Amino acid sequence: MLAAGFEEGVCRVFHHDLRVSLEEIYSSCTKKTKISHKRLNSDRKSIRNEDKILTFKVKRVWKEGTKITFPKEGDQTSNNIPVDIFKRDGSDVIYPARISLWEALCGCTVNVPTLDSRIIPVVFKYVIRPGMRGKVPGEGLPLPKTPEKHGDLVIEFEVIFPERIPLTSRTVLEQVLPI
């Protein structure tokens, strides 16, 4: 029996017992297991359930009770946002914001976390195109030559498109969107 664990402090710890036969250990096979975990929505407040298949290689040297860690695969809550959500560009800090196509077309409020654990609601009242960026001035890292000033917190949008569009919706979209 193996136990799959999840890194504490980044996401809540999740344990999943998985049975592995001696033959599977001996042959060093690849195993898949389906987990269900909670994920933060783009508003960083509400949560959705998400299923995921984790794949790992069974190693011949594993002993009974071996634990495997899958970083950042445990439950997320608004209190434990993954620590590496930010990227750095000089003194600017980049925050990736996932928004729906509807939010991109109609405007939205993005609750942007800061490095000092505050949340800044930023309202966008215009159409957001893929690759577009927003900015919160002065919320980045200190500037090297003038540390009393800070770089910006840059919001980098990722627009999530629907997997499918029903035929009735396509007809409506053809009528309202320019070609």
N, C-alpha and C positions, 0 to 999 in steps of 0.2 A: 504494500500500500504506500502510495506517495501522497504528500500533501502539498498543494499549491498555495503559496501565501502571497501577500501583496505588501508592498513597502509602506510602513507606517509613517505618518507625517505628511506624505504627499497625498494619499488617498486613504480612506479607512481600510483597515486590514480585513482581508477576505480570505477564508480558508476553504479549500475544496479538496476532499479526499478522492483520490483516483486509484483504482485497482490496476495493477500492472502484473502480468503473469511472469513467471521465471523465464519462460521462453522469450517474452518480449524484452526482458532485461538482457538475456544472453545474446539475442540477435541485434540489440541496440537499435530498436525500431523508432519510428516517428509516431507520436500520438497526438490526437486532437481531442479537445474537450470544449464543450459549449458552456459559457457562463452568462449570467444575467447580472448586470450592474447598473447603478444609478449614475447618470451623467448630467452635468449642468447644461442648461440651455444657454443661448447667446445672451439672454438678459442677466445671467449670472445669479439668478434668484430661484427660478423654477427648475424642476428636475424631471428628467424623462428616464424610463427604463430602456436599456439597450442590451441586446444580445450580441455576443461576440464569440467567435471560435478561436481558441488559443492553440497554437501548434508548438510542440517542443520535441526534442530528440531525447529518447531514453538512453542513458549512458550505462554501459556494462558495469561500471564500478559503483553504481548506486546501491545503498543499503536500504533495508526496510525503514520506513519513516522519513526518507529523504524529502526535504522541502525545496520547492522551486519558487523563486520570486519573479513575478511579472510586474515590473515597475509601472506605476500609474494606471493599473487595470482595476483597482478597487473602486468602491463607491466614492463619488465626489459629492460634496455639499458646498454651500456657499461659504462655509468656514474653512474648507481645506482645498482651495484652488491649487492646482498643480504649480509647483514652484518655478518651473521653467517655461511658463507661458509667455514670458517676455523675451525679446531679442534686443541686442544692442547694436546701435549704429553711431559710433562716436559717443557723444553725450546724449543723443536721443535714445529713447526706449521705445520699442515697437511692440504694440499689443495687437494680436490677431483677433478680430471680431467676426464671428460667424453670424450672418444674418440671412433670413429667408428671402426668396425672390420677391415676395409681397412687400417685405420691409424695404428692400432695395428700391422698389418702384414707388412706394407710397410714403416713405419716410419712416423713421423710427427713433427711439431713444436707446442708446447703447450705454449700459452701466459699466464704466471702465474702471478696473481696479488699478490702484497705484502701488508703487514700491513700498510705501509706508502703510499699506493695508486699508486705505480709504477707498471709497467708491465714488466716482464722479459721473453723474448722469450727463451724457452729451446728446443733444437733440439734433437730428438731421431732418430737415424739412424738404429736401430735394431728392431727386433720383440719384442713387448710388450705383455707379457702374463697377463691374469687376476690376480689381486692381486699384481702385480709387483709395485715397487716404484722407483721414481727418487728423486734426491736431489739437492737443491741449498744451498751450504754451507754458513753459516753465515747470513742467512736471517730470522732466527727465533727470539725468545725472548731472552733478556739478560740472561746469566748464573748467578745463584744466588751468587756464590762465586767470580766470576770474571765478573762483569757487563759490562766490555769493550768488552767481547767476547759474541757472540750470538750462539744460537742453529741453527738448519737447517730448511729450508722450504722444507718439504717432499711432493712430488707429488705422490698421491695415485691414481692409474689408475682404472677407471671403463670402461671396454670394452663393448660397446653397440652392441649387436648382432642383425642381421636383423630378422624380424618376420617370413618371408618366403624366400625361395630361389627357383627361377624358375628352372624347370627341365633342361633347356639348361645350366644354370649356374652350376648346380650340376655336370653335365657331365664334364665340364671344371675343376671344383674343384677336382674331382676324379683324373683327369690326372695330375694336378700340385701339389697337396698336398700329402705328404706321409701319408700312413695309419698306 
